[in-house]
C-alpha cells in the first residue's frame, strides 16, 4: 500500500493543509502573485487559515507531549 503525501501550506511549509493539494496549490499561486493580506480579504483569509492551522498543529503536538 502506498502512502499519500500530505498537502502542505505554502505560507507555513511545515503545516499540513487540511483542504488538500488543490487548495494548497491555489494558495501557492495566490502567494506568488500580488499577495497582500492587508488590502485583499481573500489574502487575509489565506493568512488566517495558515495561522489557525499552525496553532492547531502546535496544540496537538503539545497534548501528545503532556
C-alpha positions as CSV (number, residue, x, y, z in Angstrom):
1,X,0.0,0.0,0.0
2,X,1.4,3.4,-0.9
3,X,1.1,6.4,1.5
4,X,-0.3,9.6,0.1
5,X,1.8,12.7,0.6
6,X,0.0,15.3,2.6
7,X,-0.5,18.8,1.1
8,X,1.5,21.5,2.8
9,X,0.6,25.1,3.4
10,X,2.6,27.4,1.1
11,X,2.7,30.1,3.7
12,X,3.9,27.9,6.6
13,X,5.6,24.9,4.8
14,X,5.7,22.7,8.0
15,X,1.9,22.9,8.4
16,X,-0.4,20.4,6.7
17,X,-3.2,21.8,4.5
18,X,-6.4,20.1,5.6
19,X,-8.1,21.1,2.3
20,X,-5.7,19.1,0.1
21,X,-3.5,19.6,-2.8
22,X,-5.9,21.7,-4.9
23,X,-6.4,24.3,-2.2
24,X,-2.7,24.3,-1.3
25,X,-1.8,24.9,-5.0
26,X,-4.4,27.7,-5.3
27,X,-2.9,29.4,-2.2
28,X,0.6,28.9,-3.6
29,X,-0.4,30.7,-6.9
30,X,-2.0,33.5,-4.9
31,X,1.0,33.9,-2.6
32,X,3.3,34.3,-5.6
33,X,1.2,36.9,-7.4
34,X,0.0,40.0,-5.7
35,X,-0.4,38.6,-2.1
36,X,-1.4,41.4,0.2
37,X,-3.4,40.4,3.3
38,X,-3.8,44.0,4.4
39,X,-5.7,45.1,1.3
40,X,-7.3,41.9,0.0
41,X,-9.8,39.9,2.0
42,X,-9.0,36.6,0.2
43,X,-5.3,37.0,1.1
44,X,-6.3,37.8,4.7
45,X,-8.4,34.6,4.8
46,X,-5.5,32.7,3.4
47,X,-3.2,34.1,6.1
48,X,-5.7,33.5,8.9
49,X,-6.2,29.9,7.8
50,X,-2.4,29.3,7.9
51,X,-2.2,30.8,11.4
52,X,-5.1,28.7,12.7
53,X,-3.7,25.5,11.2
54,X,-0.3,26.2,12.7
55,X,-1.9,26.8,16.2
56,X,-3.9,23.6,15.9
57,X,-0.9,21.6,14.9
58,X,1.1,23.1,17.8
59,X,-1.7,22.4,20.3
60,X,-2.0,18.8,19.1
61,X,1.8,18.4,19.4
62,X,1.7,19.8,23.0
63,X,-1.2,17.5,24.0
64,X,0.8,14.5,22.8
65,X,3.9,15.5,24.9
66,X,1.8,16.0,28.1
